Structure formats: C-alpha cells, structure tokens
Amino acid sequence: MTTLRDITRRATIVTTALIVGLTASYAPSQAAEGEARTTITDHPGAPGTMLQQLEDLTGRPVGDLDKVLAVDTGGRNLTGEQLDALVAGKEVDGVKVVGTIPGSRDVLGTTMADLADGAYDGRGDGGTATSLLFASSTPDGREWCLTMCVASGKSIWECLLSRRTGELILTLDFAGSTTLGETKAAFEKANGVAIDGPDSVETLIGEGEPSEDDIKALLDGEDVPSLRRVATLNGPDPGWTLADLGGKSGDPHAEMKLRIVWFDVPILGRVAVVCRSYDDGKTWKCTAQQWTGFW
C-alpha cells in the first residue's frame, strides 16, 4: 500500500502559497515586511478601530472578520505556525483557547475586554485571555490576515497584523491505490496548511485526454465541452482510493476519467483538486488550486 512517505517523495511542487509567518516576538523593532502594528486603548468599537488602523497603515483591505479567538498563551509569544494551527482548530502545547467568537459587525463594535473572556456577551469580567487572535479574509479568498493583539497594561492592547497572500497551486503524482485521506495529507504537507474534507468528489468522463488548458478552465469554473459530469459523491470516505472512486460513482467506462475533489482550507476558502488518469486508474496526476470560479 502506498505510504505517505512514498507520496511525498514523489510529490513535485509546481507552485506553493507564499506564507509570511508572524515573528516570534512582538517587539516593534522586529516588524517585518508585510506586517503592520498599532496600539489601541480599549473603548467601545476598539476591534473595528484596530482593523481600520491596520488597513490605513498597509493601504490594503484587511477583509471581513471571520472569527476571534481569545487565547491564554501563558505569557509566551507565538509563532506564525502556532497561530495558523489555532485558527485551524488544532491544539498548541502550552496554549489555552478560552473561547472562539464568530466574526460579525457587532463584534467590531464591542471592547477588547468583552472579547477577552471568550464570549461576545457585553461583559469583560473574569476573562483569562492574554491575547486576542482576529482572523479575516478578503471576499474572493485570495488573501487573509491574522491579527494578534496582546494585552499590555489594564486597557492597552498592542496589535500585529500579518498578511498572507498568493494562490495554492501544486501538482502531485499518485498511485491508483492512494486514498483520499493520503491525498489530503500530501496536500497539507506540501502547503504547510490544515484542510477540512473532502466534501465531495465529482467524476467527469471524455474520450480524449484533457489538455492543460482544459484543466485550467475547470479550475477557473468554466465548462469544457469535451468533458461530461456523470456523478457526484458527497462526503466520500477518506479510505476510498482514487481508483475506487469510479466504481463508487457508477460512471461508465471511458478512455479518460477525471475527478474533482473538493476541500476547505480554514480562512482561505475552497480548494479544487483535479485528478486525471492516463493508464486506466493505475496512476493519477492531481493538480490543486484555490477555488475562484462559480458553478
């Protein structure tokens, strides 16, 4: 059976996302390119003021607020990798997530103290969080920001924004016995991100081999006349192999078979993985790209 080690050994990354990590320290002297810092005195509307100030400093939108995490770091500064993990819902050693608050316009109008207890309830009493992590994304999902605000004194918060840009694009070669779960793991390892799913798999058939332009058109949300969708599987089993999916979908035999596997990347949005076989399912070439189209 193909192992993850075998998969990643064969993986050839064509292009990967440019991910700018947060610095390990929040001292102003260590600000890096792509980051912006501001200091906020807590008041009603402080979260919205903070994001607006960071937007003014960078000259670019910080996007829509997706969620806020109230975090107790035990007095430690966190790395960008740790912050990414927290936003993705993973545990980080020595860090306690006091609460997670869905983003909304109302949340922008409250106080930092209110959010520090891990709930948007109009009170700031009993809060144990030493930091607030604001996660926001632009409407098309191509850019997202993590803003870490650290308590400094009773009502002062020092905030650092780190912007992440770029598209997730890569190509991997797999054996037909590779499972969806292993495909997901290889994608996560290649990009350094955690993903959810798969949500669904679409099977397309055609009598000829799709061109690179055909694959690009599919990833851009366009229809390809030479390809026909014959089945959609919702909530596929991660243990199913790429070769199994034909039988699971019940698609008729064709000279060429193509799968589109859908995943979700927290904050970033949907990712489409287009897999095609050239030898009746023995091997597959899968190209993944952040989803920007509309079907």
Secondary structure, 3 states (H helix, E strand, C coil): CCCHHHHHHHCEEEECCECCCCCCCCCHHHCCCCEEEEEEECCCCHHHHHHHHHHHHHCCCCCEEEEEEEEECCCCCCCHHHHHHHHCCCCCCCCEEEEEEECCHHHHCCCHHHHCCCCCCCCCCCCCCCEEEEEEECCCCCEEEEEEEEECCCCEEEEEEEEEECCCEEEEEEECCCEHHHHHHHHHHHHCCCCEEEEEEEEEEECCCCCHHHHHHHHCCCCCCCCEEEEEEECCCCCCECCHHHHHHCCCCCCEEEEEEEEEECCCEEEEEEEEECCCCCEEEEEEEECCCCC
